[in-house]
Amino acid sequence: MIPQKLVCMTCKKEYDIGPMFEGCPECRGRGVVSPVEVIYDYDAVKAGLDLSAWLTAPRSVWKYRDLLPLPDPAHAVTLGEGGTPLLQVQTLGEASRLENLYVKNETCNPTWSFKDRQNAVSVSTARALGFKKVTTSTTGNQGVSTAAYAAAAGLECAVFCHPETPRVQHDLIRLYGARSISLKDRKQFLSTLVRDCGFFPCAGLTPLPVASPFGVEGYKTISYEIVMQLNGQVPDRVYAPVAGGHGLYGIYKGFRELKALSAVDRIPRMFGCQAEGCNPFVRSFRARQQEVTTVRNPSTIALSIRDETGGDCGLRAIYDSEGEALDASDQEIVRAARLLARGGIAAEPASAAPVACALACARAGQIGPRELVVCVVTGSAAKWPETLDRMVDEPIILNPNFEELKLALWL
């Protein structure tokens, strides 16, 4: 097994791999909240790296096991996540007039979102560390995914849901055998389960107030696949939706690791995409702040990215890659979702935000004609029926009259 360690992102103190759910103890003792992340012996990885093996291995994030945390590979849980398509969508090409605009379609994961990559790693690590119970906080996608992977691992699962989480997602969580609890103040109870009741948190990298350094590692595999699917090329720009910012950081970290392994020679510019009605990363970026601000009473159709604040690691990915934090109006997001759908991809609004932002950049002439652009579409519209209903026209209701049918079908 490749040597691994947990390293504080602020003071750089090193720790053994293990359950560390409140960030760096050294920094916490000084009143500083700092995440720890998994760092690998990259020289050892590089010595045994065989990219061709990644191309031929079965579909699963565990084909990248040398760059994923797991004390015992026998505990790996997979539902066939990863290996999602990288596509050029005709309707987006026509709208943007960009020749090299691609969509990484994460709706093809087992529970139809990129959260499956995170939970394959989180739940596997929980089982390897001896935990019998997992928990998470969610607007929807994360909860469904955690419940599915907990079921596959034989672990108990409790999910704290946003009050606006769609009923279908509650039903899916319960169908997988987990408990779904609707609460406004979810973080407080999540913390109690972790600190006092022996639950493993399937959470982001930043202690808000509890965290996990493991799940973000699953997001890295998106970067590995993009490079392989582009035959070794690195995109010039990657647009991804931002809620807590951990998905964006994970994708950035994947490119950073490939560069450290000499598999690529550069890192793409990372663009964190939000809605105008909930844009803490955009506000912080425009003010050149190092910490993410808080937006009170956020409002947007894109519930999955309606987080009042987020982790500073997401800002770090933007700054370090010379990228930007961008936002789009709900109208632009819905238009982008419709364009995706006309091209065959049904995306929830949060997942359409990167497309909306990329199209706005293209209209403003900010993207060069030869630039290679990837938009990460993170989740399917299928699990958001109430939101979907707001994005489409009313169904056609006809009297049993063939003349009316011909009119409706433009015959």
N, C-alpha and C positions, 0 to 999 in steps of 0.2 A: 504493500500500500504506500502511495506517495505521502511523505510527511506533510502534516497540516497543523495549523495553529490558529487561535483566535488573537487578533491584533486590534487594539484600540485605534479608532480612526483619528483621535486627537493626540494622545500622549505616546502612542505606539508601543505601549506595554503589551507583552505577549502572555497568552494564557493557553493552557491545554484545551483541546476540544471537549466541550461539556455543556451542561445546561446553564447558560448565562443569559438571563432574561431581562436584566435591568441595565444593560450597558456595562461600561468599564467600571469596576469597583474603585479603582484608584482615582479616576476622575470624579466619581460620585462622592467620594470622601471629601473632595474639594468643592463640592456644590456644582459640578459641571456634569451635564447629561451628555454622554458620548457613546455612540454605538461601537460594538466590536464586530469585525467581519472575519471571514475565513480567508486565510492566506496559505498558499501552497509552496512547496519547494519547486519552483519553476524550472530550475536546472535539471532536477530529476524528471519532471514531466517532459521537458524538451528532449532528454536523452532517449526516452521511449515513445515519443510521439509518432503516431502513424495516422495521418489524416485520411488515408485511403480506407482504413478500418472504420472510420466514422461513416463513410459512404455506404458501406456494405452491411453494417450491423443492423439488427432489427430495430423497428421504430420504438424509441424510448429515450428519455433523457439520460438513462444510465449507460448509454454507449459512450458518454463523456465522463465516465466514473473517476478518471484520474484528476479531474478538475471539479469534482463534487464532494461534499463532506459526507462521509458515512463510515463510522468506526468498523462496521462489519457488513460487507456487501451482501451477505445472506439475508439481511433485513430489508433489502431494496423492494419497494412497492411500485408497480407500474400498471397503468391502464392503457398503455400504448400512446402516451402523450408525446408531443413534439413531432418533428417531421412534417410540419404544416407547409402548404404551398406558398411559393413566392410568385406572384402573378402580375402581369400587365393587364389592367382592366380598361377595355376600350372606351367606356364612357368617361373615365377619368383622363385618359390621354387626350380625348377630344376636348374636354373642358379646360385642361391645363395647357394644352399644346406642348407638352413635354414628351420627348421620345423615350426617356429612361425613367419613368415613374412606375414603381412597383408597389404592390400591396403584400405584406406578410400576413396571411389569413389565419389568425389564431382561433377563429371560430371552429376550425376543424379538430380541435382537441376533444378529448372524451366528454367533458361537460361543457363544451362549446366556448371555452375562454382560456386565456393564457395563464389563468390561476392554476391550471392543472400542472404546469411545470413547477410552480412554487410548491404545491402540495405534494407532488411526488417526492420532492426532496425533504420537505418539512416532516411529513408523516413517516417517511422511512427513517429519518434521524430520530424522531420521537420513539419509534419502536426499538431502534438500535440502542438508545440510551435507557431503555427499560420502562418507558412511560406506557400506561394503559389507557390514558384519557387525553384527548386533545380538545382545544377550544379555539374559537376565532370570533372576530367582529366583522360585520359585513353589511354592504348594501344589497348583496345578492350573489354575485358570481363567486366570490371567495367562499361564502358559506356552502354553496352547493358543491363546489370542488372539494373543500375540506371534508364534507360529509361523505362524498364518494370515496376518497382515498382512505379515510378512516374505516369505512366499511370493508374495503379491500384488505386493509391491514388487520382487521379484527379488533379495532380500538373503539372505545366509547367516544362520543363526540357531542359537544354542546355548542350551539351557534347563536350568538347574539345578533339580531337583525335590526336594521334601520326600520323605523315605523312605516316607511313608504316601500319597503321591500315587497315586490309583487307576491300575491298569494301563490302563484305557480312555483316560485322559488322556495317558499315555506314548504309546499307540498313535496318538492323534490328532496329537500333536506330531510324531511321525515320519512320519505320513501327509502332513502339510504339507511335509515335506522337511527339518525341523529335527532337530538332535541333542538327545536328552533324556538327562540324566545325573542319577542319583539320589545325593544327597549330604546328609549331616547338616549339615556346616559349609559352607553354600552361599555365604554372603556373602564369605568369604575368596577363593574362586575367581572369583566374579563380579568382584570388585575387580581381580584379576590380569588377567583378560581385558580389562577397560576400560583399566587403566593401562599395560599392557605389550603388548597384542596388537591394539589398534586397534578394539575393539568399542564400539558405542554401547549404553549401558545403558537398557533400557526399564524404568525404575525409578521409585520414588516421589520426592517432593520433598525429603525429608530425607536427607542423606548418612549412610547406614548400611551401609558406609562410603562408597559411591558413590551418586549420585542423578542425577536428570534434572529440570530445571525445566519440561519441556515436556508430559509425559503428563498431569499433573494438570489441564492446561487442557481436556482432553477431557471430564473429569467435569463441568465447568461447564455443558455443554450440557443436562444433566439439568434444571437449574434453569430455563433458558430455556424448555424444553418444558413444564415443569409450569405456568409462568405462562401460556403460550399456551393450554394445554389447559384451564385454569381461567378462560379469557376475561379475562385480566388480573388475576385475583385472586392474592394471595400467601397461601400456607398460614400458619396460625398455628404449626404444628409440623411439622417434618420429622424422621422417624426413619430412620437409616441404620446399617448394620453398620460396625463399626470393627475393622480389623486394624492396619495402619500409620497409619491416620487420614487418608491423603491423599485418598481418595474423599470423605470427609466434608468436608474442607477445600475441595476443588474445588467441591462442590455449594454450600457456603456462599459461596465466592468468586463463583460465578455470580449469586447473589441480590445480593451486594454490588455487583457491576458493574451489574446492572440498576437498582439504586438510584442509582448514580453517573450513569447515563445518563437519569435521571428517567423510566424506564419503569415503575418501581414506587415506592411511597413508604415501604416498610419492608422489613425482613429477617425471615424466620421464625426462631423458636427452633430451634436444631439439637440433636438428641438422638443422641449416639453410643452405639450398642448393642453390648454384648459378652455373653459367656457368663460365668457365675459362676466357672467353673474357669480362666478366662483373662481377667482384667479389669484390665489395667494402667491404662487410661484412667479407669476408675471409681475405683480406689484413689487415683490422682493428683488427680482432681476432688474427691473427698471430703476430701482433705487440703489442697485449694486450692493445689496445687503448680503451677508453671509448666512443669515438665519431666515427661515421662512416665516413670514408674517401670518396673522390670523384675519380671516374675512368673516365678520359676523353676519348672521342671517343670509347665507348664500342662497342663490336662486338660479336654477337651470334645469332644463329638461334632462340633462345628462347626470342622473343620480349617481352613477358609478364614480364620477369625478367631482362630486359635490362635497369634498372635504374642506373644512374650514382652514386647515393648515396641513403641514406635511413635514417630511424629514429633510434635514439640511443636505443629506447625501444626494438628493435629486438636483439641488442647486449646484452642488459640486460637479456633478456630471456635465451640467450645462456650461459652467465656467471653464472647466478643465478641457473641454472639447471645443471651446470657442463657439458654442451654440447659442441658442436663445430660448427664452420662455415666451410663448405666444398664446393668444386667446382668439376665440371666434364667438360670434353671436349665436344664440339658439337657432335663428333663422338660417345662418350659414351652416351650422351643424346638421340641421334637418335636410338642407339641400344636398350636402355631401353624402348623407345616409341614403338619400334617394338615388343619387348618381351611382353609389356603390351597388344598390339593389338593382338598378337597371343594367349593371354589368354582371349581376349574378351573385352578389355577396350581401346577405342580410345582416347588417351590423347595428348594434345598439348605438344610441347617440354618442356616448362617451368614446366609443371606438371610431366614430366618424369624425371626431374633433381633429385628429392628425391630418385627415384628408382635407377638412375645411381650412386648416391653417396652411397646408402645402399649396392648395389652390389659391389662397390669398397671396402667398409669396410669389406664385407664378404670375398672377395678374399684375402684381406690382413690379414685375421684372427683376425680382431679387434672385431668381434661380437661373443659372446659366444654361444655355441650350444643350450643352453636353454633360451637365451634371447628372449623376446617378442618385436617385431619390427613392427611399423606402419609407412607406407609411405602415406602421404596425397597427393592424386592426385587431383589437384584443378580445372582443366578445360578441356573441350572436344576439340578434334582435328577438330570437324565438323565446327567450326567457323573460321578456319585458312586454307582455301583451298590452298593458295599459298605455305604455309609452308608444308602442307600435301603432295603437289605435289612433294616436294623435298625429302620426306621420303619414297616414294614408287617407284617401277619399272614402266616403261612405260606399258600401256595396250597392250595386245596381239591383233594385227590386222591380220586377216586371209583372204585369198581368200576363196570363197565358196567351200571348198574341205574337205570332211569328213576325209581324211587321215591326213591332216594337223591338223584338230581338235583333232584327236586321239593323235597325237604327243604332242600337247599343253597341253592336259589333262592327259598325261602319261598313256594312255589306251593301 
